């Protein structure tokens, strides 16, 4: 068990993950000036997970375009050695609990700076269910309704953030598999993705396919133990 006390060694690992998988990825693709301008200057981290009243986990939040909160930091060692959950290998566990969350929250930061196109909200305008997203029947079959995740059904803002963060942290093979599962509704998800791509390219000059390749390469390097996540040396 991670325990209730905050672990400073885990905070160091989290700082490396944020830098290597997020900040450095955007540096590589968009340039350091973009990162300095838009990436939040404040990260707040807590050791344990937070939970909503309905039992769903809060993995992170973004506030005012300036700071991001990340939870469950004490569990990073178990995610990294593959013992936290039998449902995920190391790379997928990192993605599910931390990497995707950081990119999701950073998407909110970007949207708070420059709103996404109104056309996005019109693709599935009557299918957002807000806080019912985790309840039956919405907690299954969501792809067949045009959503990339159950949480994407919450609202158009969460839908957009889920689209971008899930796309850039998963392989094309995985994405194609999801689109096959979505059936006819794959066209709705693809229409959303096209708007996400055009927004990022037109607003921030970022090709998210290039961003995805960079993130996945770096994620594999972390999962393979090729990156020192414990050093206190600033590079």
N, C-alpha and C positions, 0 to 999 in steps of 0.2 A: 504493500500500500504506500502511496506517496505521502499520506499524512496531511494534517491540516496546516503545518507550518510552511511558510514560503521558503523554497530552496534556492539559494543564490547561485548554485552551480547550474541549475536549470535555467535561470535567467540569462546566464552567459550563453548557454546553448541557443536559447531563443533569440538572443541578439544576433548571433551568427546566422541563424536561419533567416531572420528578417533581412539581414544585409546581403547574404549570398544568393538567396532564392528570389528576393524581391527587388531590393534597391539595386544590386549589381545587375540583375536581369534587365531592368529598365535603363540603367546606365549603358549597357551594351547595345540595346536596341534603339533607345530614344535619345541618348546622350545625357551627360551629367547635368547640363543646364535644366533639362526637363525635370529630372529627379529633384534637384535643389529647389525648383520652383513649386512643384506639386506634391512631392512625397511628404507626409506629415512629419513634423519635427518631434512629436511626442508620442511615445508608446507606453501605455499602462498595462502591466501584466499582473495576473493573480494566479496563485498556485493551483486552486481547484476549479472545477467547472462551475458555471452558473446555470441555473435552471429557471424556466418559466413556470407559472402556476400549473400549466398543463403537463409538466414533466419533460418538455423538450429542452435540449441543451442550448445554452447561449455560448457560442464559440468566440464571438467577437462583436464589437460595435464600433461605429465611426461617428464622430461628433464634430459638427461645425466646420468640416473641411480642414481640421487642424490636428486631430489626435485619434488614435485607434486604441481600443482596449482588446487584449487577448487573454483568454482564460485557459485553465488546465495546464499551465506551464510545468507543474511538478511531474506530470506524466510523460514528458518528453523522453526520458531515458528508456521507459518501457516501450514507447512507440518505436524508438530507434533500434532496440534489440528484438523487436517483433513479438514481444510478449504481452502487449496491452490488449489486443483483440485478435481472436482467431479469424475474424472476417477480413483482415487486411495484412498484406506483407508490409515491409518497412516503407517502401516508396508510396504505396497507397495509403498507409496510415498517416505518414507525414502530410500527404496531400489532403486527406479527409479532415484531419483535426487542426492543421495549422496553415499549410501553404495556400490552399484554396480559400481559407478564411481571410488571410491577409489580403489576397488579391480581390476578394469580394468586398472587403471594407475599403480598400483603396479605390475600387470602382465607385463607391459612394462618394469618396472624396472628389474624384474627377467629376462626377455628376453634380455635386454641390457647387463646383466651380463653373461648369458649363453643362446645362441640362441636356439630356439626351433627346432625340427627335420625338415629337408628339406622335408620329406615325407608329412608333413602337407600341404605344399604349392602345392602338386601334386594331392590333392583330388579333388579340383575344380579349376584347374590352369588357365582356360580360362574364368572364370566367374567373376573376380574382375573388378569393374567398376570405382574405385577411386572416384572422387568427384561427380559422377552421382548417388551415392547410394541413395540420398534423392529425386531424380527425377523419374517421371513415365518413364518406367514401373517398375523400380527397387524398388520403395518404397512400393510395395505390392508383395505378392507371393514369397517372398525371401526364406521362409522355403521349399517351393516346388522346389527350386533351390539348396538346400543344405546349407543354411545359417541360423543361429540362430537369426539374427536380420538384419534389413536393413543396418545398419552401418557395419556389418561384411563383406559386399560385397566390402568395400573400398579397402582392401588389405589383404594379408595373415597375416601381423602383427596385424591388427585390428581384423581380424577374430579370431585369437588365443586368443587375450585379451577378446573379447566378449564371446567366448566359455567358458573360465574359469570363468570370473566374473558373467555371467548370470547363469551358472550352480551352483555356490556355494551360490548364493543369492536367489534361488528359490527352492521350494519343489519338491520332486520326482513326486508328483501328477501333478504339473504344467508342469514339463518336459515331462511326459508321454503324456499329452494333446497336447503339441507342436509336439511331434513326430507323434502322430496320424494325426495331421493337415498336417504334412510334406509329408505324404504318402510314395511313393517309395524313395523320397530323404532323408527320415529319416536315411537310411543306410549311406549316406554321412556325415550327422551330427554326427552319432554315431561313424563313423570311425575317425572323427576329435576329438571327445571327448576321444576316446581310446588313441590317441596320446597325448592329453593334460594330461590325467591321468598318462600315463607312463613317460612323461617328468617330471611332478611334483614329482612323486615317485622316479624315477631314479636319477634325478638331485638334488632334495632338500629333499628327504625322507618325502614327504608330501602326505598323502592319502586325496584326495580332497573330498571324501564322508564324511570322518570324519570332515574335515574343514567345509563343508556345514552344517552338523548337529550342529556344534558349532556356526557358524554365525547365523543360523536361530533361535537357542535357545536364543542367545543374542539379536537378532533383536526383537523377541517377548517380551523380558523383557523390552527393551526400549519403544516399542510401548505401553506396558501395564503400563508405568509410574513407573516401579520398579527400575529405575536407575536415580540417581540424576545427571542431566546434567548441573547444574548451580553452583555447589560447586567449590570454588577456592582451596580446600584442595587437595594436591597431595597424592594419595594412592600408 
